Amino acid sequence: MLTTIKMLRLAQIQKMKTRENRFFKIVFTGMILLLALFVTMGANAQQKSGRYFNNVDDNGVILDGYDPVAFFTDNKPVKGDARFQYKYEDAIYYFVSQEHLDLFKASPGKYKPQFGAWCAYAVSLGRIAPIDVNTFSIVNGRLFIQHNQRAVNGWSKDVPGNISKADKYWPGVSEKHGKQIVTDEEKGFLNNTDEDGVILQGYDAVAYFTQLKAVKGDPTYSARYNGATYWFSSEANASLFKDHPDMFAPQYGGFCGYAMALDKLRPINPEIFDVIDGKLILQHSQDAYTQFHKDIANNITKANGNWPGQVKKHAGKKIKYDKAAQPASEDSK
């Protein structure tokens, strides 16, 4: 009898311990989640702290640690020394000497890089890009730095005009922390894009030509062209597009080719496409593809004729797709 009682009491104690373990496990898990929440909130607060949107490293150092004064005095990029540093507009600057640090402190606006040390040409296009300090130029006493040689080439085509655009768009770009803004120039284009401005539902425009199939792109490899953001499956494809965007961009702003022949704006299925005479044409559905192919030459002529009117009517406005055409059965869905 005593043995039975002891066993029952032991079982009760074990149940109590199990409940206690569960309780402490729940409390511990809750504490971990709460701590993670505080860390996330702290990180977000840190990201949003400060008035200025600068191109800085993890330590808050701008210009990759190069001395801003040296661009003016030495006419070349010179690596700074952490012993001579100064914080200005939420960024830490390094200098090669106390003399350069003093020059900067006396007149920081004279020596600071423009646009938070982001690529100046990218800012003129309404976005940001990293920099290569070897691409610098000084224009009217202002320090501009570009991303790469391609950016230098674009910038050099119209330096005064690009400076004016960059000055105009910088407040919007910095306010959105570098996210692409729609520039005045881009408002004249009409594209079938998502809310983030991505065309072709993120599929790689170049792959349609080089691989003859629909390949999903990666936002890591991107380009902006005529008001739309393109994603690519590789850096090589992105580079090809940047060199020849007019060659790879889809016809009719990435809207359905058959619908355009009927003077309508309709969405696409990015896996239903043609490359005809070197032009990428996409369709809404298999039925639209079939209808288009019943008279390709005539449908292309109609679509080409209708497109300018659609651009004039809808460019710069939020796109609303037209109702599906009849009698194309699938296109009407």
TISEZA-566196 format. One record per residue (C-alpha): x, y, z; residue number from 1; chain. Coordinates in steps of 0.1 Angstrom, whole numbers, padded with zeros to 4 digits. Layout:
# residues N
r east:X&north:Y&up:Z&resi:NUM&chain:A
...
# end
This chain:
# residues 333
r east:0000&north:0000&up:0000&resi:1&chain:A
r east:0028&north:0024&up:0010&resi:2&chain:A
r east:0046&north:0016&up:-0022&resi:3&chain:A
r east:0015&north:0025&up:-0043&resi:4&chain:A
r east:0011&north:0058&up:-0024&resi:5&chain:A
r east:0048&north:0066&up:-0030&resi:6&chain:A
r east:0044&north:0059&up:-0067&resi:7&chain:A
r east:0013&north:0081&up:-0069&resi:8&chain:A
r east:0030&north:0110&up:-0052&resi:9&chain:A
r east:0061&north:0105&up:-0074&resi:10&chain:A
r east:0038&north:0107&up:-0105&resi:11&chain:A
r east:0022&north:0139&up:-0091&resi:12&chain:A
r east:0056&north:0155&up:-0085&resi:13&chain:A
r east:0067&north:0146&up:-0121&resi:14&chain:A
r east:0035&north:0161&up:-0135&resi:15&chain:A
r east:0042&north:0193&up:-0115&resi:16&chain:A
r east:0078&north:0195&up:-0127&resi:17&chain:A
r east:0066&north:0189&up:-0163&resi:18&chain:A
r east:0041&north:0218&up:-0159&resi:19&chain:A
r east:0068&north:0240&up:-0144&resi:20&chain:A
r east:0092&north:0232&up:-0173&resi:21&chain:A
r east:0065&north:0240&up:-0198&resi:22&chain:A
r east:0058&north:0273&up:-0180&resi:23&chain:A
r east:0095&north:0283&up:-0179&resi:24&chain:A
r east:0099&north:0273&up:-0215&resi:25&chain:A
r east:0070&north:0295&up:-0225&resi:26&chain:A
r east:0083&north:0324&up:-0204&resi:27&chain:A
r east:0118&north:0320&up:-0218&resi:28&chain:A
r east:0105&north:0318&up:-0254&resi:29&chain:A
r east:0085&north:0349&up:-0248&resi:30&chain:A
r east:0115&north:0368&up:-0234&resi:31&chain:A
r east:0136&north:0358&up:-0265&resi:32&chain:A
r east:0109&north:0371&up:-0289&resi:33&chain:A
r east:0105&north:0403&up:-0269&resi:34&chain:A
r east:0142&north:0408&up:-0269&resi:35&chain:A
r east:0143&north:0402&up:-0307&resi:36&chain:A
r east:0115&north:0427&up:-0311&resi:37&chain:A
r east:0135&north:0453&up:-0291&resi:38&chain:A
r east:0166&north:0447&up:-0311&resi:39&chain:A
r east:0147&north:0451&up:-0344&resi:40&chain:A
r east:0130&north:0482&up:-0332&resi:41&chain:A
r east:0164&north:0495&up:-0321&resi:42&chain:A
r east:0179&north:0487&up:-0355&resi:43&chain:A
r east:0151&north:0504&up:-0373&resi:44&chain:A
r east:0153&north:0534&up:-0351&resi:45&chain:A
r east:0191&north:0535&up:-0358&resi:46&chain:A
r east:0185&north:0533&up:-0395&resi:47&chain:A
r east:0160&north:0562&up:-0394&resi:48&chain:A
r east:0181&north:0583&up:-0370&resi:49&chain:A
r east:0198&north:0613&up:-0385&resi:50&chain:A
r east:0187&north:0639&up:-0410&resi:51&chain:A
r east:0210&north:0630&up:-0438&resi:52&chain:A
r east:0210&north:0601&up:-0463&resi:53&chain:A
r east:0247&north:0593&up:-0468&resi:54&chain:A
r east:0266&north:0565&up:-0486&resi:55&chain:A
r east:0285&north:0553&up:-0455&resi:56&chain:A
r east:0300&north:0520&up:-0444&resi:57&chain:A
r east:0290&north:0500&up:-0413&resi:58&chain:A
r east:0311&north:0523&up:-0392&resi:59&chain:A
r east:0294&north:0554&up:-0406&resi:60&chain:A
r east:0325&north:0564&up:-0427&resi:61&chain:A
r east:0318&north:0581&up:-0459&resi:62&chain:A
r east:0338&north:0581&up:-0492&resi:63&chain:A
r east:0352&north:0547&up:-0484&resi:64&chain:A
r east:0375&north:0565&up:-0460&resi:65&chain:A
r east:0390&north:0588&up:-0487&resi:66&chain:A
r east:0399&north:0623&up:-0478&resi:67&chain:A
r east:0374&north:0648&up:-0494&resi:68&chain:A
r east:0399&north:0677&up:-0493&resi:69&chain:A
r east:0425&north:0658&up:-0513&resi:70&chain:A
r east:0402&north:0657&up:-0543&resi:71&chain:A
r east:0406&north:0695&up:-0544&resi:72&chain:A
r east:0442&north:0699&up:-0533&resi:73&chain:A
r east:0458&north:0668&up:-0548&resi:74&chain:A
r east:0434&north:0663&up:-0577&resi:75&chain:A
r east:0432&north:0626&up:-0569&resi:76&chain:A
r east:0417&north:0603&up:-0544&resi:77&chain:A
r east:0438&north:0598&up:-0513&resi:78&chain:A
r east:0430&north:0574&up:-0485&resi:79&chain:A
r east:0424&north:0592&up:-0452&resi:80&chain:A
r east:0436&north:0582&up:-0417&resi:81&chain:A
r east:0412&north:0573&up:-0389&resi:82&chain:A
r east:0434&north:0594&up:-0365&resi:83&chain:A
r east:0422&north:0625&up:-0383&resi:84&chain:A
r east:0384&north:0622&up:-0385&resi:85&chain:A
r east:0355&north:0646&up:-0382&resi:86&chain:A
r east:0317&north:0640&up:-0381&resi:87&chain:A
r east:0296&north:0662&up:-0404&resi:88&chain:A
r east:0260&north:0658&up:-0414&resi:89&chain:A
r east:0257&north:0623&up:-0399&resi:90&chain:A
r east:0288&north:0610&up:-0417&resi:91&chain:A
r east:0324&north:0604&up:-0405&resi:92&chain:A
r east:0351&north:0618&up:-0427&resi:93&chain:A
r east:0388&north:0607&up:-0427&resi:94&chain:A
r east:0416&north:0630&up:-0436&resi:95&chain:A
r east:0453&north:0625&up:-0444&resi:96&chain:A
r east:0464&north:0652&up:-0420&resi:97&chain:A
r east:0453&north:0677&up:-0394&resi:98&chain:A
r east:0458&north:0704&up:-0420&resi:99&chain:A
r east:0431&north:0688&up:-0442&resi:100&chain:A
r east:0408&north:0682&up:-0413&resi:101&chain:A
r east:0411&north:0719&up:-0403&resi:102&chain:A
r east:0404&north:0730&up:-0439&resi:103&chain:A
r east:0372&north:0708&up:-0440&resi:104&chain:A
r east:0360&north:0720&up:-0405&resi:105&chain:A
r east:0364&north:0756&up:-0417&resi:106&chain:A
r east:0343&north:0751&up:-0448&resi:107&chain:A
r east:0327&north:0717&up:-0450&resi:108&chain:A
r east:0302&north:0727&up:-0477&resi:109&chain:A
r east:0331&north:0735&up:-0500&resi:110&chain:A
r east:0347&north:0701&up:-0497&resi:111&chain:A
r east:0319&north:0676&up:-0491&resi:112&chain:A
r east:0308&north:0652&up:-0519&resi:113&chain:A
r east:0275&north:0660&up:-0535&resi:114&chain:A
r east:0244&north:0640&up:-0529&resi:115&chain:A
r east:0257&north:0622&up:-0498&resi:116&chain:A
r east:0285&north:0606&up:-0518&resi:117&chain:A
r east:0262&north:0586&up:-0539&resi:118&chain:A
r east:0267&north:0583&up:-0577&resi:119&chain:A
r east:0257&north:0617&up:-0591&resi:120&chain:A
r east:0245&north:0603&up:-0624&resi:121&chain:A
r east:0223&north:0578&up:-0607&resi:122&chain:A
r east:0207&north:0607&up:-0587&resi:123&chain:A
r east:0201&north:0626&up:-0619&resi:124&chain:A
r east:0180&north:0595&up:-0630&resi:125&chain:A
r east:0161&north:0595&up:-0597&resi:126&chain:A
r east:0179&north:0567&up:-0578&resi:127&chain:A
r east:0212&north:0559&up:-0560&resi:128&chain:A
r east:0242&north:0537&up:-0569&resi:129&chain:A
r east:0275&north:0532&up:-0551&resi:130&chain:A
r east:0307&north:0550&up:-0562&resi:131&chain:A
r east:0342&north:0545&up:-0575&resi:132&chain:A
r east:0363&north:0574&up:-0562&resi:133&chain:A
r east:0384&north:0572&up:-0593&resi:134&chain:A
r east:0355&north:0586&up:-0613&resi:135&chain:A
r east:0354&north:0619&up:-0595&resi:136&chain:A
r east:0351&north:0653&up:-0611&resi:137&chain:A
r east:0350&north:0689&up:-0598&resi:138&chain:A
r east:0326&north:0711&up:-0615&resi:139&chain:A
r east:0320&north:0747&up:-0604&resi:140&chain:A
r east:0337&north:0739&up:-0571&resi:141&chain:A
r east:0315&north:0709&up:-0564&resi:142&chain:A
r east:0327&north:0673&up:-0559&resi:143&chain:A
r east:0308&north:0648&up:-0580&resi:144&chain:A
r east:0316&north:0610&up:-0580&resi:145&chain:A
r east:0301&north:0583&up:-0603&resi:146&chain:A
r east:0295&north:0546&up:-0600&resi:147&chain:A
r east:0315&north:0534&up:-0630&resi:148&chain:A
r east:0327&north:0543&up:-0665&resi:149&chain:A
r east:0292&north:0538&up:-0679&resi:150&chain:A
r east:0279&north:0564&up:-0655&resi:151&chain:A
r east:0307&north:0587&up:-0664&resi:152&chain:A
r east:0298&north:0584&up:-0700&resi:153&chain:A
r east:0261&north:0592&up:-0693&resi:154&chain:A
r east:0270&north:0621&up:-0670&resi:155&chain:A
r east:0294&north:0636&up:-0696&resi:156&chain:A
r east:0268&north:0637&up:-0723&resi:157&chain:A
r east:0252&north:0668&up:-0706&resi:158&chain:A
r east:0270&north:0678&up:-0674&resi:159&chain:A
r east:0251&north:0710&up:-0667&resi:160&chain:A
r east:0218&north:0693&up:-0675&resi:161&chain:A
r east:0226&north:0663&up:-0653&resi:162&chain:A
r east:0237&north:0685&up:-0624&resi:163&chain:A
r east:0204&north:0704&up:-0627&resi:164&chain:A
r east:0184&north:0671&up:-0627&resi:165&chain:A
r east:0204&north:0657&up:-0598&resi:166&chain:A
r east:0199&north:0688&up:-0577&resi:167&chain:A
r east:0162&north:0687&up:-0585&resi:168&chain:A
r east:0157&north:0650&up:-0577&resi:169&chain:A
r east:0180&north:0646&up:-0547&resi:170&chain:A
r east:0155&north:0657&up:-0521&resi:171&chain:A
r east:0130&north:0631&up:-0533&resi:172&chain:A
r east:0157&north:0604&up:-0536&resi:173&chain:A
r east:0171&north:0610&up:-0501&resi:174&chain:A
r east:0136&north:0612&up:-0486&resi:175&chain:A
r east:0129&north:0577&up:-0500&resi:176&chain:A
r east:0163&north:0565&up:-0489&resi:177&chain:A
r east:0174&north:0558&up:-0524&resi:178&chain:A
r east:0143&north:0541&up:-0538&resi:179&chain:A
r east:0137&north:0549&up:-0574&resi:180&chain:A
r east:0114&north:0579&up:-0579&resi:181&chain:A
r east:0096&north:0587&up:-0610&resi:182&chain:A
r east:0114&north:0616&up:-0627&resi:183&chain:A
r east:0098&north:0642&up:-0650&resi:184&chain:A
r east:0114&north:0625&up:-0680&resi:185&chain:A
r east:0100&north:0591&up:-0671&resi:186&chain:A
r east:0064&north:0605&up:-0669&resi:187&chain:A
r east:0064&north:0605&up:-0707&resi:188&chain:A
r east:0066&north:0567&up:-0709&resi:189&chain:A
r east:0040&north:0540&up:-0706&resi:190&chain:A
r east:0049&north:0507&up:-0691&resi:191&chain:A
r east:0032&north:0476&up:-0678&resi:192&chain:A
r east:0048&north:0476&up:-0644&resi:193&chain:A
r east:0040&north:0465&up:-0608&resi:194&chain:A
r east:0037&north:0489&up:-0579&resi:195&chain:A
r east:0075&north:0490&up:-0576&resi:196&chain:A
r east:0080&north:0499&up:-0612&resi:197&chain:A
r east:0092&north:0464&up:-0622&resi:198&chain:A
r east:0084&north:0454&up:-0658&resi:199&chain:A
r east:0078&north:0419&up:-0673&resi:200&chain:A
r east:0068&north:0406&up:-0638&resi:201&chain:A
r east:0105&north:0405&up:-0630&resi:202&chain:A
r east:0115&north:0382&up:-0659&resi:203&chain:A
r east:0148&north:0387&up:-0677&resi:204&chain:A
r east:0143&north:0407&up:-0709&resi:205&chain:A
r east:0177&north:0395&up:-0724&resi:206&chain:A
r east:0170&north:0358&up:-0717&resi:207&chain:A
r east:0141&north:0359&up:-0742&resi:208&chain:A
r east:0167&north:0365&up:-0769&resi:209&chain:A
r east:0198&north:0346&up:-0757&resi:210&chain:A
r east:0180&north:0316&up:-0742&resi:211&chain:A
r east:0148&north:0317&up:-0761&resi:212&chain:A
r east:0128&north:0312&up:-0730&resi:213&chain:A
r east:0113&north:0330&up:-0700&resi:214&chain:A
r east:0138&north:0332&up:-0672&resi:215&chain:A
r east:0130&north:0349&up:-0638&resi:216&chain:A
r east:0153&north:0378&up:-0630&resi:217&chain:A
r east:0170&north:0387&up:-0598&resi:218&chain:A
r east:0167&north:0423&up:-0583&resi:219&chain:A
r east:0204&north:0421&up:-0576&resi:220&chain:A
r east:0209&north:0426&up:-0613&resi:221&chain:A
r east:0188&north:0455&up:-0624&resi:222&chain:A
r east:0186&north:0484&up:-0648&resi:223&chain:A
r east:0163&north:0513&up:-0654&resi:224&chain:A
r east:0151&north:0522&up:-0688&resi:225&chain:A
r east:0123&north:0545&up:-0701&resi:226&chain:A
r east:0106&north:0546&up:-0667&resi:227&chain:A
r east:0107&north:0509&up:-0659&resi:228&chain:A
r east:0129&north:0487&up:-0638&resi:229&chain:A
r east:0142&north:0455&up:-0653&resi:230&chain:A
r east:0155&north:0425&up:-0634&resi:231&chain:A
r east:0181&north:0400&up:-0649&resi:232&chain:A
r east:0193&north:0366&up:-0641&resi:233&chain:A
r east:0229&north:0375&up:-0643&resi:234&chain:A
r east:0253&north:0405&up:-0643&resi:235&chain:A
r east:0262&north:0397&up:-0679&resi:236&chain:A
r east:0226&north:0400&up:-0690&resi:237&chain:A
r east:0222&north:0433&up:-0671&resi:238&chain:A
r east:0253&north:0446&up:-0688&resi:239&chain:A
r east:0240&north:0436&up:-0722&resi:240&chain:A
r east:0208&north:0454&up:-0716&resi:241&chain:A
r east:0225&north:0486&up:-0703&resi:242&chain:A
r east:0246&north:0487&up:-0735&resi:243&chain:A
r east:0216&north:0481&up:-0758&resi:244&chain:A
r east:0183&north:0487&up:-0740&resi:245&chain:A
r east:0163&north:0495&up:-0771&resi:246&chain:A
r east:0173&north:0461&up:-0785&resi:247&chain:A
r east:0159&north:0440&up:-0756&resi:248&chain:A
r east:0130&north:0461&up:-0742&resi:249&chain:A
r east:0096&north:0446&up:-0749&resi:250&chain:A
r east:0073&north:0461&up:-0775&resi:251&chain:A
r east:0043&north:0482&up:-0764&resi:252&chain:A
r east:0057&north:0488&up:-0729&resi:253&chain:A
r east:0053&north:0452&up:-0720&resi:254&chain:A
r east:0016&north:0451&up:-0726&resi:255&chain:A
r east:-0002&north:0423&up:-0746&resi:256&chain:A
r east:0007&north:0425&up:-0783&resi:257&chain:A
r east:-0027&north:0411&up:-0795&resi:258&chain:A
r east:-0046&north:0435&up:-0772&resi:259&chain:A
r east:-0026&north:0464&up:-0786&resi:260&chain:A
r east:-0036&north:0454&up:-0821&resi:261&chain:A
r east:-0071&north:0459&up:-0809&resi:262&chain:A
r east:-0061&north:0492&up:-0793&resi:263&chain:A
r east:-0064&north:0479&up:-0757&resi:264&chain:A
r east:-0041&north:0477&up:-0727&resi:265&chain:A
r east:-0041&north:0442&up:-0713&resi:266&chain:A
r east:-0017&north:0423&up:-0689&resi:267&chain:A
r east:0007&north:0395&up:-0700&resi:268&chain:A
r east:0017&north:0360&up:-0692&resi:269&chain:A
r east:0055&north:0365&up:-0693&resi:270&chain:A
r east:0060&north:0329&up:-0705&resi:271&chain:A
r east:0039&north:0335&up:-0737&resi:272&chain:A
r east:0061&north:0354&up:-0761&resi:273&chain:A
r east:0076&north:0358&up:-0796&resi:274&chain:A
r east:0108&north:0374&up:-0808&resi:275&chain:A
r east:0097&north:0386&up:-0843&resi:276&chain:A
r east:0122&north:0405&up:-0864&resi:277&chain:A
r east:0143&north:0411&up:-0834&resi:278&chain:A
r east:0114&north:0425&up:-0813&resi:279&chain:A
r east:0100&north:0410&up:-0781&resi:280&chain:A
r east:0062&north:0407&up:-0781&resi:281&chain:A
r east:0044&north:0392&up:-0752&resi:282&chain:A
r east:0008&north:0380&up:-0750&resi:283&chain:A
r east:-0019&north:0377&up:-0723&resi:284&chain:A
r east:-0028&north:0341&up:-0729&resi:285&chain:A
r east:-0024&north:0312&up:-0753&resi:286&chain:A
r east:-0056&north:0322&up:-0770&resi:287&chain:A
r east:-0043&north:0358&up:-0775&resi:288&chain:A
r east:-0011&north:0342&up:-0790&resi:289&chain:A
r east:-0032&north:0321&up:-0814&resi:290&chain:A
r east:-0053&north:0351&up:-0824&resi:291&chain:A
r east:-0022&north:0372&up:-0830&resi:292&chain:A
r east:-0006&north:0345&up:-0851&resi:293&chain:A
r east:-0036&north:0343&up:-0875&resi:294&chain:A
r east:-0022&north:0374&up:-0892&resi:295&chain:A
r east:0011&north:0384&up:-0876&resi:296&chain:A
r east:0021&north:0411&up:-0901&resi:297&chain:A
r east:-0013&north:0429&up:-0900&resi:298&chain:A
r east:-0015&north:0426&up:-0862&resi:299&chain:A
r east:0019&north:0441&up:-0857&resi:300&chain:A
r east:0010&north:0470&up:-0881&resi:301&chain:A
r east:-0021&north:0477&up:-0861&resi:302&chain:A
r east:-0003&north:0474&up:-0828&resi:303&chain:A
r east:0024&north:0498&up:-0840&resi:304&chain:A
r east:-0002&north:0523&up:-0851&resi:305&chain:A
r east:-0022&north:0521&up:-0819&resi:306&chain:A
r east:0007&north:0524&up:-0795&resi:307&chain:A
r east:0015&north:0561&up:-0798&resi:308&chain:A
r east:-0021&north:0570&up:-0790&resi:309&chain:A
r east:-0020&north:0548&up:-0759&resi:310&chain:A
r east:0011&north:0564&up:-0747&resi:311&chain:A
r east:-0004&north:0599&up:-0752&resi:312&chain:A
r east:-0035&north:0589&up:-0734&resi:313&chain:A
r east:-0020&north:0570&up:-0704&resi:314&chain:A
r east:0016&north:0581&up:-0699&resi:315&chain:A
r east:0023&north:0593&up:-0664&resi:316&chain:A
r east:-0010&north:0579&up:-0651&resi:317&chain:A
r east:-0019&north:0549&up:-0630&resi:318&chain:A
r east:-0027&north:0521&up:-0654&resi:319&chain:A
r east:-0061&north:0504&up:-0656&resi:320&chain:A
r east:-0063&north:0474&up:-0679&resi:321&chain:A
r east:-0091&north:0475&up:-0705&resi:322&chain:A
r east:-0118&north:0449&up:-0705&resi:323&chain:A
r east:-0109&north:0418&up:-0725&resi:324&chain:A
r east:-0115&north:0417&up:-0762&resi:325&chain:A
r east:-0141&north:0396&up:-0779&resi:326&chain:A
r east:-0143&north:0370&up:-0793&resi:327&chain:A
r east:-0109&north:0358&up:-0781&resi:328&chain:A
r east:-0122&north:0333&up:-0755&resi:329&chain:A
r east:-0092&north:0331&up:-0732&resi:330&chain:A
r east:-0083&north:0367&up:-0735&resi:331&chain:A
r east:-0117&north:0376&up:-0722&resi:332&chain:A
r east:-0111&north:0360&up:-0689&resi:333&chain:A
# end
